[in-house]
Amino acid sequence: MTLPAPRFVRTPFFRRLAGRKTDRVRLTFDDGPHPAHTPAVLNRLDRYNVRATFFVLGNRVPATADVVRRIHSTGHAVGNHTFTHPQPQWFGFRAAFDELAGCQQAVAEVIGERPTLFRPPLGRWTLPLRWACRRLGLTPMGWTLDSGDWRVRSADDAGQCAAELLAAVRLGDVVLLHDYHPWIGLILDVLLPELSARGLIQPGRVPSA
């Protein structure tokens, strides 16, 4: 399988949505938590003392409550990625508010805190999503480098994905990854040691938005 190269988003508008620029690479994970893959991601991050941001789906939180507690207790940030990950073009104002509020509530019931960061499904912003985000006091966070990891279908694909990410990544990038994907562990096995060796990942804390 030939994978598309990682996709950059480097316009000032998306840079602003990605958050405050830092001198390190910020790792973010969407679409979890997964009962097996997310703990595997956490094990690898812990090995390098790296903290990341996990944008979770509210409807997956109750069944993976222990995983969400571990994300939070080990110093990673838990972000809002809506409750059910619906297609953004179908959002009305009420539906958008309910999706974000539902995720807020699901997370709060598990860790006792509501997320402060929000990322829309597929990174697509709509007026209702912006309105709901503001109403709930959430800070929007996008990315600058889409890994394309969701396209990976084999160990060879995982190695190619990681190698292309390492060739593309720059200081200050916010990297989009997915912890609900079965090949994410193999990608991180290549990505993390090299980013650490280059001094591109900040150990021990999650940079603020």
C-alpha positions as CSV (number, residue, x, y, z in Angstrom):
1,M,0.0,0.0,0.0
2,T,1.3,3.5,-0.9
3,L,0.4,6.0,1.7
4,P,-0.2,9.7,1.0
5,A,2.4,11.9,2.5
6,P,1.5,13.6,5.9
7,R,-0.8,16.6,5.3
8,F,0.3,20.0,6.5
9,V,-2.0,22.8,7.6
10,R,0.2,25.9,8.0
11,T,-2.0,28.9,7.3
12,P,-2.0,31.5,10.1
13,F,-5.7,30.7,10.8
14,F,-5.1,27.0,11.4
15,R,-1.9,27.8,13.3
16,R,-3.9,29.9,15.7
17,L,-6.4,27.1,16.1
18,A,-3.6,24.7,16.8
19,G,-2.7,26.6,19.9
20,R,0.2,28.6,21.2
21,K,3.4,27.9,19.3
22,T,6.1,26.2,21.3
23,D,9.7,25.0,20.7
24,R,8.6,21.4,20.8
25,V,6.3,19.0,19.0
26,R,2.9,18.4,20.6
27,L,1.3,15.0,20.1
28,T,-2.4,14.7,20.1
29,F,-4.6,11.6,19.8
30,D,-8.2,11.6,18.5
31,D,-11.2,9.2,18.5
32,G,-10.4,7.2,21.7
33,P,-10.4,5.9,24.2
34,H,-9.9,2.3,23.1
35,P,-9.7,-0.4,25.8
36,A,-6.5,-1.9,24.3
37,H,-4.9,0.6,22.0
38,T,-5.1,3.6,24.3
39,P,-3.2,1.8,27.1
40,A,-0.6,0.7,24.6
41,V,-0.2,4.4,23.6
42,L,0.1,5.4,27.2
43,N,2.7,2.8,27.9
44,R,4.9,4.1,25.1
45,L,4.4,7.8,26.2
46,D,5.3,6.9,29.8
47,R,8.5,5.2,28.6
48,Y,9.7,8.5,27.2
49,N,8.1,10.6,29.9
50,V,6.1,12.5,27.3
51,R,2.7,14.0,27.9
52,A,0.1,14.3,25.1
53,T,-3.5,15.5,24.6
54,F,-6.3,12.9,24.0
55,F,-9.4,14.2,22.3
56,V,-12.0,11.6,23.4
57,L,-15.5,10.7,22.3
58,G,-18.0,11.0,25.1
59,N,-19.9,7.9,24.1
60,R,-16.7,5.8,24.5
61,V,-15.9,7.2,27.9
62,P,-18.2,5.1,30.2
63,A,-16.9,1.7,28.9
64,T,-13.3,2.8,29.2
65,A,-13.5,4.8,32.4
66,D,-10.3,3.3,33.9
67,V,-8.4,4.3,30.7
68,V,-9.7,7.8,31.0
69,R,-8.7,8.0,34.6
70,R,-5.2,6.8,33.7
71,I,-4.9,9.4,31.0
72,H,-5.8,12.1,33.5
73,S,-3.9,10.8,36.5
74,T,-0.6,10.4,34.5
75,G,-0.6,14.0,33.5
76,H,-2.0,13.9,30.0
77,A,-4.8,16.3,28.9
78,V,-8.3,15.0,28.2
79,G,-10.0,17.0,25.4
80,N,-13.5,17.1,24.0
81,H,-14.0,15.5,20.5
82,T,-17.9,15.5,20.7
83,F,-20.1,12.7,22.0
84,T,-20.6,10.6,18.9
85,H,-18.3,12.1,16.1
86,P,-21.1,12.9,13.7
87,Q,-20.5,14.5,10.3
88,P,-20.0,18.2,10.9
89,Q,-22.1,19.4,8.0
90,W,-25.2,18.0,9.7
91,F,-24.8,20.0,12.9
92,G,-27.5,22.5,13.9
93,F,-27.0,24.8,16.9
94,R,-28.8,22.5,19.4
95,A,-27.2,19.4,18.1
96,A,-23.8,20.9,18.3
97,F,-24.3,22.1,21.8
98,D,-25.6,18.6,22.9
99,E,-22.6,16.9,21.3
100,L,-20.1,19.0,23.1
101,A,-22.0,19.2,26.4
102,G,-22.5,15.4,26.3
103,C,-18.8,14.8,26.1
104,Q,-18.1,17.4,28.8
105,Q,-20.5,15.5,31.1
106,A,-19.2,12.1,30.3
107,V,-15.6,13.1,31.1
108,A,-16.6,15.0,34.3
109,E,-18.4,11.9,35.6
110,V,-15.2,9.9,35.4
111,I,-12.3,12.3,36.3
112,G,-14.2,15.1,38.2
113,E,-13.1,17.7,35.7
114,R,-14.5,19.0,32.4
115,P,-12.2,19.3,29.4
116,T,-11.0,22.7,28.5
117,L,-9.9,21.9,24.9
118,F,-12.1,21.0,21.9
119,R,-11.3,19.6,18.5
120,P,-14.1,19.1,15.9
121,P,-14.7,15.8,14.1
122,L,-12.4,15.7,11.0
123,G,-11.1,19.1,12.0
124,R,-14.1,20.8,10.2
125,W,-15.4,23.9,11.9
126,T,-19.0,25.0,11.5
127,L,-20.8,28.1,12.9
128,P,-22.8,25.9,15.3
129,L,-19.7,24.2,16.6
130,R,-17.9,27.5,17.1
131,W,-21.0,28.8,19.0
132,A,-21.2,25.7,21.2
133,C,-17.5,25.8,21.8
134,R,-17.7,29.4,23.0
135,R,-20.9,28.8,25.1
136,L,-19.1,25.9,27.0
137,G,-15.9,27.9,27.5
138,L,-13.8,25.5,25.5
139,T,-10.6,26.5,23.7
140,P,-10.4,25.3,20.1
141,M,-7.3,23.2,19.1
142,G,-6.5,22.0,15.7
143,W,-3.3,20.6,14.3
144,T,-0.5,21.5,11.8
145,L,0.5,18.0,10.7
146,D,-1.9,15.2,9.9
147,S,-0.1,11.9,10.2
148,G,-2.6,10.0,8.0
149,D,-2.2,7.1,10.5
150,W,-5.8,6.0,10.0
151,R,-4.9,4.8,6.5
152,V,-2.3,2.3,7.8
153,R,-3.2,-1.3,7.2
154,S,0.0,-3.2,7.8
155,A,3.3,-3.2,9.7
156,D,5.1,-1.9,6.6
157,D,2.5,0.9,6.3
158,A,3.1,1.8,9.9
159,G,6.9,2.0,9.3
160,Q,6.3,4.2,6.2
161,C,3.9,6.4,8.1
162,A,6.4,7.0,10.9
163,A,9.3,7.6,8.6
164,E,7.3,10.2,6.6
165,L,6.3,11.9,9.7
166,L,9.8,12.1,10.9
167,A,10.9,13.6,7.6
168,A,8.1,16.2,7.7
169,V,7.8,17.3,11.3
170,R,9.1,20.7,12.4
171,L,9.5,22.6,15.7
172,G,6.2,23.8,17.0
173,D,4.1,21.3,15.1
174,V,0.9,19.9,16.5
175,V,0.7,16.3,15.2
176,L,-2.7,14.5,14.7
177,L,-2.6,10.8,15.6
178,H,-5.4,8.3,16.5
179,D,-5.3,6.1,19.6
180,Y,-8.3,4.1,18.3
181,H,-6.2,2.6,15.5
182,P,-4.6,-0.9,15.8
183,W,-1.3,0.2,14.2
184,I,-0.6,3.2,16.4
185,G,1.7,1.3,18.7
186,L,4.1,0.4,15.8
187,I,4.1,4.0,14.6
188,L,5.0,5.3,18.0
189,D,7.8,2.7,18.4
190,V,9.5,4.4,15.5
191,L,8.4,8.0,16.1
192,L,9.0,8.5,19.8
193,P,12.6,7.5,20.2
194,E,13.6,9.6,17.2
195,L,11.6,12.7,18.3
196,S,13.1,12.2,21.8
197,A,16.7,11.9,20.4
198,R,16.1,15.1,18.4
199,G,14.8,16.9,21.5
200,L,11.5,17.6,19.8
201,I,9.1,16.3,22.4
202,Q,8.7,18.0,25.7
203,P,8.9,15.5,28.6
204,G,6.8,15.6,31.7
205,R,4.0,18.1,30.9
206,V,1.4,19.1,28.3
207,P,2.0,22.7,26.9
208,S,-0.9,24.9,27.5
209,A,-3.2,25.9,24.6
